[in-house]
């Protein structure tokens, strides 16, 4: 959470912001705590701060966090995005597959921006309401129901989508009535239950491309 602007640099204020983000902070957050660009440069030379990428910094002596790469990606969007799709599946513990890319959903008005997207990020655009968001550690993530719907609409590989839906149902965190979009997406593949052993499933529709990334 940001603190009110101050003319005098407040290290504790900057530290508190960074501590909630695995030791990371942005130029804008630093300015709110009273740290100008020249002052940040001074602390970089002194070894207290390091620059991660443009406009994103890290407190050098803050312990490394488990989700630091996700926090960096989120801060790159000025904290406007929410982690989603395959990335959210992994954060919710609904997939054994580790996504090679970080998926972020940005508000629709961001589509008008010309962005130089860092390597390894996949952007989606939608206005995600608060009721379809939650937090996993330091980052905002789409809710489990929203995540499953997003993965169904983005043509996630059927076996991964089915695995995730089954786990969510088994853990009692969703009801089957919540998964109509998932069921529809998996209809050509036997639905959420899948095909019985010994049966011959039809060939998948050639017009759809499935992805695991």
Secondary structure as GFF3:
##gff-version 3
##sequence-region A 1 213
A	DSSP	alpha_helix	11	19	.	.	.	ID=ss1
A	DSSP	beta_strand	24	26	.	.	.	ID=ss2
A	DSSP	alpha_helix	27	32	.	.	.	ID=ss3
A	DSSP	alpha_helix	37	45	.	.	.	ID=ss4
A	DSSP	beta_strand	49	53	.	.	.	ID=ss5
A	DSSP	beta_strand	56	59	.	.	.	ID=ss6
A	DSSP	alpha_helix	68	76	.	.	.	ID=ss7
A	DSSP	beta_strand	82	83	.	.	.	ID=ss8
A	DSSP	alpha_helix	85	91	.	.	.	ID=ss9
A	DSSP	beta_strand	102	106	.	.	.	ID=ss10
A	DSSP	three_ten_helix	108	112	.	.	.	ID=ss11
A	DSSP	beta_strand	121	125	.	.	.	ID=ss12
A	DSSP	three_ten_helix	130	132	.	.	.	ID=ss13
A	DSSP	beta_strand	133	136	.	.	.	ID=ss14
A	DSSP	beta_strand	139	142	.	.	.	ID=ss15
A	DSSP	alpha_helix	144	153	.	.	.	ID=ss16
A	DSSP	alpha_helix	158	170	.	.	.	ID=ss17
A	DSSP	three_ten_helix	176	179	.	.	.	ID=ss18
A	DSSP	alpha_helix	180	186	.	.	.	ID=ss19
A	DSSP	three_ten_helix	187	189	.	.	.	ID=ss20
###
